[in-house]
Structures are given as structure tokens and as C-alpha cells.
Amino acid sequence: MTDVLLRGGLPWGLGAPADILVRDGRIARVIPRGRPPGPAAPAAETPRTPEAFGAPGAMVFDVEGQLILPGLVEAHCHLDKTLYGGPWVPHSADDTLADRIATDLGRRAELGVPSVARIGALLRQMSEAGTTHVRTHTDIDPAAGLRGVEAVREAAAGCHVDVRQVAFPQHGLLTNPGTAELLEEALKSGVEAVGGLDPAGIDRDPVRHLDLIFGLAGRYGTHLDLHLHDGGSLGGWELELIIERTKALGLGGKVAVSHAYALGQLDEAYQDRLVQGLAEADVAVVTAAVYNFPVPPIKKLRAAGVTVAVGHDGIRDLWGPYGSGDMLERAMHVAYRSTFRRDDDIELALEAATVGGARALGLDDYGLAPGDRADLVVVPAGSPAEAVVVHPGRTLVMKDGVVLHN
Amino acid sequence: MTDVLLRGGLPWGLGAPADILVRDGRIARVIPRGRPPGPAAPAAETPRTPEAFGAPGAMVFDVEGQLILPGLVEAHCHLDKTLYGGPWVPHSADDTLADRIATDLGRRAELGVPSVARIGALLRQMSEAGTTHVRTHTDIDPAAGLRGVEAVREAAAGCHVDVRQVAFPQHGLLTNPGTAELLEEALKSGVEAVGGLDPAGIDRDPVRHLDLIFGLAGRYGTHLDLHLHDGGSLGGWELELIIERTKALGLGGKVAVSHAYALGQLDEAYQDRLVQGLAEADVAVVTAAVYNFPVPPIKKLRAAGVTVAVGHDGIRDLWGPYGSGDMLERAMHVAYRSTFRRDDDIELALEAATVGGARALGLDDYGLAPGDRADLVVVPAGSPAEAVVVHPGRTLVMKDGVVLHN
């Protein structure tokens, strides 16, 4: 495997330009400018040649003045549903959740969903935009069986993106007999997480719904990531149930709540209690900042130590036509809807799209330190806030030490 | 002036591919495919040569399958404040309106605001993205005088964008003695519209504030475009005052309310009454869909016949770092925040960014019909909704019959 030398970029958080040497898929060294590349070499005048780094055959990329980020983490999407890369499909559902579900069920066969080709097209687009890891919620129901899981696996095998699936009961769990057994089958087959969907609002029996999916996560040692659109006090109470179960089963660090609109709707005092509870139980919150729906209080969540991650939700599918697959653009939406204007606030959205996602997904060796996996993205921006606000095209994307786009 | 022939594009609303012949800055002919280009020529087999259109010297652009829009109209921005094209400036105000105003006043000298160079850079970017007309609110106060007006004029003179200014009392009108006289001076010098700012919430005397600016608009025969952030019942009541004055002075078609957050916050019945009042008085609503602020009910406004326009608000300035100058991207924000998923709904946002803006600004001969000014934008998209959602780079931009970007 060829060594790679990235010269003169600005590794996020380092505060100085540096050279990064990548070897065997890992970050081997990060040498801030001003320090000699080799242990015995003299300081300032040392030429930054591959030889000076002890890597004579290295491929060299000069990225002076550009920001270097760890790989972007898409923490919530629906690859299996996407129509990306195909012709424009006008949205056909009316403005109700029920009709969107019915349309989804009714038209997926006609449109060839899930499509390995469409999923692959989207994954390639994501990769070009610097996404190295994806968590995707894959529909599982008696009609579709595990076809979605298989399609995502097949597409992912042809792309340089680490794709992790959530077995997602989109069309009901308790209300759709046979689904629970299929979720278990998916987990047995290696799917990385179990999902859930509005245990009260959609599945009508929150306690049994949660007991079922938490039971599966506990038994199979998997992650759990639950869609919670239920708002107000109903959603708040369901968050209490989730916190209780996470603590009781010792699943801290492996549980995420996606959307969690209720957090953005409740009064300050109740919001504070829930944020505290999420922090204590180590339950992550995943937001997408879609449409006009409430965005959870990211600043407050982070101040309390809660992991916050971000994703697109649907991208160009029967649920809606929006989404590009670019996680810096998505981070912009999150920052914008959070009314973040200051650089350090905007940086919270970038953190959610990188380290926050990595924490929620349980990624090992993620980051910009020596020894971390060399999943790197170079952005022609001088600061993290500028990278989010402008989200310019990526200069270079590397996964496991291999330069994929440049 | 050289004739221009755009071949095979999809003029918005025509429902068929067509050839467009541009002559002397105007759309000379729009010939749907299938019809002969010349009056006497045979139908289908006629070659689409410039000669066949009676325009032997025409420049030819083949834009098969691409959408053709009239020039995009930026109906609300603040060119004079922009830092666009310069280095990234971290936002320095805290999260209050008062501190944003104080920061604006305190730092504009240090940062060289208004800057002819920055304004020019932004106008060129806007033009590249297909914007042909801009309404900009220019700060006028005793400290800055008319420097902003002059800077915008100087920058606009070097760009192929039709820029119309609003004399804007950003730092108070009644509360800032000397401002009213300067507004009048601006109108005398040819500024196209008079502005206002939260007559109650900021200027503390809504009746006198409104009487003053409506009086100026009436006397000088100008347009009026007022910032109204005041929310809830206060903002609703101010809308009533605006409707009353527009009717009493016969200023229908020349008055716009920008932001109008209150419209998105009031109960349905009151909202309906105000929408009806705006329609009767012919008062336009201009939205920017910024941050997390309420977006007016666009579908309801359009159904009632109210003109809806759209703009960026601030772009990269001391009020916030966001904004690109691309009106298709801005229309996407408007559609997204309006939870528009269906093509015909999304098209309402495009309408606001084109004909809605043209109507609000009082543009003559705007559109895609023969005789209209040849302000045209070609977008590599197969439908209006796709153009908004994806907002791909523009293939061609023409202003007054001259191809500016291609």
C-alpha cells in the first residue's frame, strides 16, 4: 500500500498547518509546520520531501491552507428507498404521514425500489462529498422481507463507504405481524442495529414496542436507533421510557434517538430534565433538520455531554425529493435552523457530522491523531465554520489510506 | 446587436421544447418544436438553422432538454452590508437583535463597509447564478449618510444586473433624528423605494412611522418595502395598518412587506383575514426563509392572489455568515421550510423567485413571451421542481439579449 503525504493542510483542531503521513491505512504521523519531519533533522529549513519523512515512495498532495477533516459520518439516511441517479420522479403523496406510507408501499415495486444501482449511485455521490461512514435505516416488513438489507449490502460492497444498517420497521412492528421475526432474522444475518418507529404515535403500544426492540438489542449485542417523531409531552414521555430502558439494560453508548422533535417543543424545565437523562444514560440524539420540523437544542445537548449526530433522512425518494448526500451541506442546514451564527456554534454542527456521528455509530480509531484510520477529507476552506456555511466541493477524499477522489 | 438563437430548450410553462430567437434585447419569437421556424417553411423536416429563422448571423446555443427561465429576481437583500468575496469574518455579535445592530454600527468602518469591491463581487456572483434584477435595502442614517446608496450605484454600474434600492432606516427612523430627511434626500436622488423597520418593535411609534414612509412613497411616487419582524398579534395589527394606508393612498402594487413573520404565527382565522386584506390592497409579501424564523403561508397567499417574492436577506455580512447569492438555492430554502414536496408546490417557490419578484418590483416586459426583455436563464434540469431542489449551475445567463455567462 502506497504511503500518502498531505502537505501543509490545516487539520481541524490542531491550530497550525501540518504535514500528515498516511501509511498502511492509518495516520502514521501529524507533524505541525516548524517541527522537523524526521527525528534527527534540523528544524525550519528541512525540505518537506517524502524522503525527509522516511517515506520515499509516498504520493504527495499539497493542500496548503485547506481544512483537513476526518471522514464525514452520515448518521441517518434511507439508502434502500432512494431514487437517486435516476430521472426526476414527481412526489405523489399528499401531505399526510399515512399517505406517504401508503404511497411508499404502493409505488416501490413500480419504481424498482430497492435498487442496487440507485443505492450505488447515491453512495458514490456521498463518497465524493467526503462521507466515509453511513448508518442507514432499511425497511423490513413481511412484504419486502430482507430484500432491502440485501440490496444495501450488494451496493455497499461496490463502494468505498462503511455502511451500517438499522433493521427498520417502517410499516409497523406490533401492528404488522411477522415484522418482529424479520427484524430478528436481520440481526442474526449481521445487521448492525435494530430500529423502531414512534412506539406510541404509529405503533400504538409504546411499552411493548420498546421492550421488544430493547430486548433484541440486548440479546444480539447490537446498537438501537429509534425514529421518534412523536411530539410534545407524548414524545417527552417516550424519551423517558427510552432512558429508563437504556440504563436498566446497560446499553449506554449504543442507543440513539433519531429526530426527537419533542426535545425542540417542550418547555425549558422538562427539556432540561430530558437532556440530563439522555446524558446520564448516554443516549445519542440524531437530527436531520428537515423541512420545518423542530430541531433539538444542540447547544444544550452538547453542553450536557449528549452525543449529537446528523444525517439527511430521505434523499430523493418517495418520501420527498430533497437531499444531495453532502454532509457539509446537511451540517449547514442544522446550523442554520439552530440559528447558529458564531463560528464556535456552527462548529457544533460540523462536530455532529463527524465525531458525533462516529460516537453514535461506535466507530473505532476515528479522528485525526496518529494511529487513527486514515479517513480524511480536504475542504478548500480556511475554517470549520466556513466549510459548513460554504460547503465547497471537496479537494480530496481518502478512505482507509486510499485516495478515492482528488 | 447580434441575434441569439436558443435551440430546443424547455421554456417554463410552455409544455414543449421550443426555439427562442432573441433580437435587439427582446424575445423576438418562441417557436415550439413541430412548427416551422419560418412562415412559409415546411413543418417537421425544416433544419433549425439561423437562416431558417431569418437570422443568418445569430449566435446559436443548443440547450436541448434544459429548462429556460426568465431572469431570477432577488427581491430582498442588503448589498451595502456585504463582506462577500473577502476573507472569512467570524460573526462577532451575540444572539440579540440589539447587539447585532450595535456590532453593525461599530464594525462597519473597521471592515470597510460599504465596499464597492465587495458589492461588485456579490453582484457578479448573483449574475452568474442567473439573477438579473435585485432589490436591495441600503442603510441610511446620519452617521453613514448616503454613502451606501452611492456605493451600491457605483458597483451596479459595473455589473449587468438591474439594481433597485430601498432607502432603509436600519438604525431607526423616528428614534434616530435626521434619518427621515436623509430618506427624502435619497428618494430625490432617484432611489426607487422607501423602507421601514418594525414600526412598533424597534421604532416605538407605529402610526407616525408608517404615516411618514407612506407619505414619502405617495409624494415621490416610489415603491415602499418595509421590514416587519414584529411577531404575533403586534405584527398582525401592523399589517392591518399597512393594508389601510395602502388602500387609502391608492398605492396598491407598489407596497411590499418583507419577512412578515407574524403571518406564519397567527391563528388560522386571523391569518385568513390578513391574507384577504393583503390581496384586496395588493400588498406583496417578501420572504427569505432565514434561520428558524416563521415562513409566511405561501400557498394560501398565492391562492388569494397575493404577490409573493423571495430574497436572501443578508449575504455574508455582520448580521450573519450565510448566503450564496443563488436564487434557485434560496427558492429551495423557501420550498423546504414550507414543507413543499409536490412539484406544483415547489414551483410556487420558483414563481416567487421570478414572476413574483418581478411583480413586487414593478418590472415591465418581464417573462418568456415575444416582446419581453430577453433576460433568460438556462438550467440543466428537466422540470421547475428539479431546478429548485437540485439548483444545478446555470448553463447560460442572458441579460437584455446579451449572453453574460455560458
Interface residues (C-beta under 8 A of the other chain):
Chain A: P87 W88 P90 H91 S92 A93 D95 V290 Y291 N292 V295 G320 P321 Y322 S324 M332 Y336 R337 S338 T339 R341 R342 D343 I346 A381 G382 S383 A385 E386 V389 V390
Chain B: P87 W88 P90 H91 S92 A93 D95 V290 Y291 N292 V295 G320 P321 Y322 S324 M332 Y336 R337 S338 T339 R341 R342 D343 I346 A381 G382 S383 A385 E386 V389 V390
